[in-house]
Amino acid sequence: MKFVKKLTEREQKALEHMRDKHPKTMTRKRAHSLLLSQEGYCLGKISDILGVCRQSVSSWLETWKKDGLAGLIEKKRTGRPRILSQLEEKKVIELVASHPRKLKTVLADIMDRTGKKMSLKTLKRICKKAGLKWKRIRKTLKQKKDEADYQQSVEMIAQLIGREEQGEIDLFYFDESSFYRKPSVPYAWQEKGQAIQVPSAHSQNLNVLGFINHNCQFQSYVFEETINSDVVVAVFDEFAKTTNKPTYVLIDHAPTHTSDFFFDQIEQWKKSNLFVKFLSSYSPDLNLIEILWRKIKYDWIPFSAFQSFKSLKSDLFHILQNIGSDEYTIAYI
C-alpha cells in the first residue's frame, strides 16, 4: 500500500493552507490527498472522498515525492487564445437568439461588430458551451389560446377523472387523424455517412376516428372517404350503442364537431347517457388521443408499411386492433 512519508510541521501547515485557500480546485484536492494519506487513508478511500480515480491519487503522491509543493500547483495549460472575450461571447448568444437558423449571418455580424473572424465550428462550440442545442422547432398555438377557458377545461377534466375513479362514469377522448403513404419522418439511430430511406408517395387517405380512455381502451372507425359531420355523427351513434353507464366524450372544436347537424344530435345522445364536452380551443395537449396519433405515426408504423397502400392499410389495421396490448399501449395514468 502506498502512503506519503511523514510530513514535517512546515509541510503540514503549507498543505493545509493550500487545501483551504488555493483558487484551483485540483490543486486543493492534491493537497487534501496528501493530508489524508498522512492520516492513514489508503488510495481507494482517498479516491472515494475526493471523487477522483485511484490512479490519480497515486500519481499525486509520486509527484509530491519528486517535486514537493511545486508539483501540486496546476500548470498553465497551452492552447490557442480565446477569440472573443466573455462579454463578446454573451453578445454572440444574443445574436444567435435573433437568428437561430442562420449562423452564417451571425458570423458576418460578429465580423462587422468586432473585426474578429471565426469559423462556423468555433461558433457552434460557443453555442454548445452556452447550453444551446440544434433541434427541431415546435409548432404552437399558444398565442391563440384563451388562458381562462383553458383552465376551465383543466378543472372540468379533473372533475370528470375523479368521477370516473369513483365508478360513476366512463370518460373518453375523441379525435380524427389521417394516414397515407407520405410518412411522418422520425428520428432514428443510423450509421455515420448512411441514411435510412423510407418510401414516400401520394396516396388516398385512411381516415381514423377514435375513442380512447385513460386505461388505453380504444375503439376506432376507419374510412377512405372524406370525413364530414355526417360521418362523425354516425360514428357517435355507433359508439353510443357500446356504453353501459353515463359516458363523457371530450372533443375539440374541429369544424365537423361544431356544425349545426352535430349540435342537433347532442341532446339526442344525452338520452343514451352519452355526453359531449368541448375542450378549450387551440389546446391539443388536453386531448390524450393526440398522444396516440403521434405514437402510431412516429413509433409504431414500420418503414415497410409505406411500400404500398395495401401494406399501409394492413399494418395500420393491425395496430388499431391491438392498441392496449403489451406491444401497443400508452401509460396515460
N, C-alpha and C positions, 0 to 999 in steps of 0.2 A: 504493500500500500504506500502511496506517495503522500508525504506531508512536507510542509515548509519547515526549514530549520528554525530553531528558537529565535524569536525576534528580540532585538535589543529594545530598551525603553524608547530610544530615539526613533527607531524604525516603527515601533508600535504607535507612537503618537503621530508620526507622519502619515501612516496608513489610515489611522482613524480620521485625521483631518481630510485626507483625500477621499475617503468613503463618504464623509458627510458634506463636504464643501465643493468638491470639484464639479465644474459645469457639465462635463461629458458623462453620460450615463455609463458607457462601457468602462471608462476609467474608474468610476466609483465601484462598479461590480468587480473589477480586477483587484482593487484594494480590499474590498469586502471578502473576496475569496481567500486572500492570504490570512486575514484575521480569523476567518472560520477554520482554516487549516491549522492555524496556531492553537485553536481551541480543541483540536482533535477531531474535527469533522472529516469524514472520508470524501473522496472525489464525487461519488454518486450523490451523497447527501448535499454537498455544496451545489452541485448542478441543479438539484431539485429546488433548493432555496432561491437560487439566482435566476432560474429559468433558462439555463444555457445547457449545451451538451457537455458530457463528461470530458471529451477531448479538449474542449476549450479551457476548462479549468486546469487540466493537466499542462497545457501549453503555457498558461499564465504562471504556474509555479516554476516551470523551466525558465521562462523569461525573467522572472524575479531572481532566480538563482544566477543567471548570466549577467543581467544588466541592472538589477536593483530597481529603484524607483523610476528611473528614466524609461525602463522597459514597459511600465504600466501606462504611460501617457499615450493617448491616442494620437497617432501620427496624422499629419495633414495629408488628405487624400489628393492624388493627382487627378487631372481631368480637365476638360475644356471649361473655360469660364462661362458663367451664365450670360446668355444673350440679352435677356431682359431682367430688369430689377423686379423685386416683388410687387412694387406698385404698378409697374408696367404689365406684369402678368395678370394682376387683378383687372386692369383695364381690358386686357385681351379677352378675359372671360365675359366681360360685359359686351364686348363686340360680338363674341360668338353667340350670346343670347339674342342679339339683334339680327344675326344672320346664321341661324342654326343649321342651315343646309348648304351654306356657301363659304367654306373655309378659305377658298382662294380669294374671295372678296375680303375676308378678314386679314389675310396676309398682305394684300395690297394696302389696306387701311393702316396696318402696323407700319409698313414702309413709309407711308405718307406722314404719319404722326411722329415716328421716332427716327426715321432714316436707317433703321436696322432691318437687315434681310434675314429671314429664317426659312427653313424648309417646312413643307407640309407635315412631314414626320415629326418635327420638333413641336409644331403647333398641336398636333394630336396628342403628343406626350404631355403637354401642358394641360390640355383639356382633361385627360385621364387623371392627372395628378389632382385636378380640382374636383374630381368626382363625376365628371360628365361621361356619358356613355352614348354611343351611336346605336339607336334602336328605333323601332317602328313608332311613328306618330299615331296617337289615338284620336279617333273622331269623337266629338262630344256634342251633346245638345243642351248642356248646362245653361247656356245663355238664354234659352227659351223656356227653361223650367220655372214654374211658379213655386217658390220655396214653401209657402204656406200650404198650398194644395198638396205638395209632395209630402209634407209632414203629416197631413191628414190621412194620406194613403198609408203611410208607415204605421200610424196608430190603428187604422182600420185593419191592416194585415195582422198586427199584433193581437188585436181582439179576436179576429177570426181564428188565428192559430190557437189561442187559449181555449176557445170553444171547441175546436177540433180535438185538442188534447183531452178535454173533458168528455169526449164522445158524443157531443151534441150534434155536430155537423161533419160533413166532409168538405174539404177545401181543395180546389183545383185551379191551375193556371192554364190559360188557353192562348194559342197564337198560331200563325201560319208561317211556313218557310218553303222556299223553292230550292230544288236540287236539279242540276243539269251538268253537262259534260265539261263545262268550264270550271275547273276546281278552284276552291279557296286554297291558295298556296301556303302551306305551313312551313315552319322551320324544321330542320332535321339535321342530325349529325351526318356529315359527308366527308369523304376523303379530300384532302387538300388537292386542288387542281382538277377535281372531278365534280360533277353535279348530277343529282338525281333528276331525271326528266320525267315529267308527268304529262300524259296525253291531254290535249285540250282541243275542244271543238264546239261549234254551236250545235245545240240540240233542243228538242222540245223539253218542257219543264215537267218535273214531278212535284206537284204542289201538295205539301203535307199539312194537314190541320190536326193539332194535337191537344190533348188534355193531360196534365201531369200533376201529381201531388207531392208532398214532402217525402213520402216513402218510395218515390220513384215508380209508383203505379202509373202506367201510361196507356192511353187509348188514342189511336191515330186513324185518320181517314186520308186516303191518297187519291188525287185527281190529276189527270193530264190536261184537262181543260182549264180555262181561266177561272180564277176564284172571284165570285161576286157575292153579294149579300144573300142571294137565293141559296147558294151552296152553303154558306156559313149557317144560315137558319136551318137548313136541312140537317146539317151535322149536329147542331144543338138539339134538334128534335130527337135524333137518334140517341145522343148522349143522355138525354133526359130519361129515356126508357131504361137505362142501366143503373140509375140511382136508387138507393133503398133507404135514404134518410135525407133530411134537408142538406142540399149541396150548393155551395157557393163557388162561382167561377169568376176569377179575376181576369180582365181583358184590358187591352189598350184602346186608344182612340183611332184605330185604323178606319178608313172610310167605309169598309164593309161592315164595321161594327157600329157605325153611327148613322146609318141610313134610316129613313123613315120605316122601311119594311122591317129592319132588325128591331127597332124600338117598339114597333107594334106587337112583336112577339114576346117581349119581356114579361108583360102581365100574364100571358098565357103560360109561360114556363113556371111562373110562381105557383100556379095551381098544381104543377107537378113537383113542387118543392125544389125547383131549380132557380137559383137567384144569381143574377148577373150584376157584378160590381166593376165599375170602371176605375182603373188606376190613374194616377196623375199623368198628365200629358208629358211627353218627352222624358220618360223615366223608365227606360228598358231594364235598368238594374233591379226594378221592383218585380219584374215578371220572371220567375225562376225558369220558365221554359226556354228563355233565351240562352241559358247555360247549356241546355240540352242541344239546341241547334248548333252551337259552337263546337261542342264535343263531337257531334256527328261529322260536321264539315272538316274540322281540323285534326281530329284524332282517330275517329273510328272508321271512316270510309277508307278502304285500302286504295293505293295508287292504281291498282289493276282495274278498279271499278270504272275508270274513265276511258277504257279501251273502246267501249261501245255503249250505246243507250241501254241495250239489253243487260249488260253486266252491271251498269249503274243501278238499274231497276232491281236486279236480283240482290245485289249487296245491300242496297238501301232497305228493301223489304225485310231482309234477314236481320238487320239492325233494329228496325222498328218493332219487329215481332219479339225481339229478345231484350228490349230495354227493361231494366230491373233485375236481369240476371247478373251473375258474377262478372261476366265479360263486359256488359254494357250497363253500368249503374253509376249514379251520382249520389254522393252523400250530402243531401240537402240539409239534414239535421243530424 
